[in-house]
Amino acid sequence: MIIIYGIKNCDSVKKALDFFKSNNIEYSFVDFKTNPVNEQKIASWSAKISNTILFNTKGTTYRTLNLKSLDLDDNSKVEWMAKDNRLIKRPVIEYNANLIVGFNLSQLQGAFLV
């Protein structure tokens, strides 16, 4: 089962959804705005992939909250991502025991079109 997490109007998420649709690959979509993920889920992702990748430092939310000045450790990043899922880089794609964060066409092709 493939689960894609993100925000439906995010460009990177749209590209990922288009990839799965155009290749007739079944998936479930979880929108952070209507179904926020909790700290346990984010911690499980954090155990699989670095928070450097998972924590979105490029977005408006990060800048608006002025989080750079806090010099957050990994636990604090998980807490902040749970408080505001917009701080999670998108999309997050779970499949089998694997995780892909962000849109990367060649990575998706390698994982799902083999």
N, C-alpha and C positions, 0 to 999 in steps of 0.2 A: 504494500500500500504506500503510495506517494502522497505526502501531505505538504502543501505549500502554505507557508505563513507569510503574511504581509498586509499591505493596505491596497485595496483594489484600484485606487487611482494613482498609485506609485508607478512611474515609468518602468523601473526595473522589474517590478512585479508583473506589469502588463506584458513585458517582453517574455518573461518566463511562462506565463499562462498561454501566450500565443505559441510558444515553442511546443508545449505539451499538447495543445489543441491541434496544431498543424501536423503533428506527428501521431495523432490518435492515441495518445498515452493517457490512461485514466489517472485521475488525481482527485484529492479533496483540497478545498481551499479554506483556510481559516483567516478571517479578517481581524487584525489586531484591534480595530475600532469597535467591532461588535462582540468579539470573543477574545479579550486580552489574555495573554499567556501569563502564568503565575511564576513566582520565583523558583519553584521546584523544576519546572520545565526549562527555564532559562539556565539554571545551574546544570541540568543534564546536558544541555547544548554546550555549555562552557567547559564541561569535562571532555567533550569531543573535539572542540575547536577553540583556538585562542580567543580571549576577549578582545584582543587587538583587532581581530577580524569581525567579531560579533557586535561589538559596541560601535555605533555609528557616530563618529566624530565629525562627519562632513555635513550633517543635517542642521536645519534651522533650530530644532529643539535643543540640541547640544549647545549651540551658540546662545540661544535665548536664556537657557538656564545657567549660563556661564560656568559650565562644569569643568572647563579646562583649569580654572583657578583652584579647583579642589584637589587636583592631583590624586585621582581616585585609584584605589587598589582593586584587584579583581573582585573581591567580595562586594565592595561598594558599587562597582559597575553592574554586577548582577542585581543588586538591590534597586539601583536607578532604572535599569531596563524593565524590572518588574513594575515599578511605579509608573513608568511611562514607556509603553512598548514602541513608541516612535524612535526610541534610542537604539533599537535593534536594527542592524543593517538588513536590508531586504533584497530579495526574498530569502527566507530560510526554507530549505527543501529537505524534508526527512524522507528517507527511503531505506528499507531494510534496517541496518544498524548504522547507516551513513548519514552525513549531513553536508549540504552545500549551502554556503552563505553568499549572497550577492548574485547578480546575473553575469554569467560567463558562458557564452554560446558554446565554445569548444569544450568546456568542462561538462556541460549538459549533454552535448553530442556524445562525448566519450562515455558518460555514465549511462545514458538511456538509448543510444542508437547502435549499440554493439551487436 
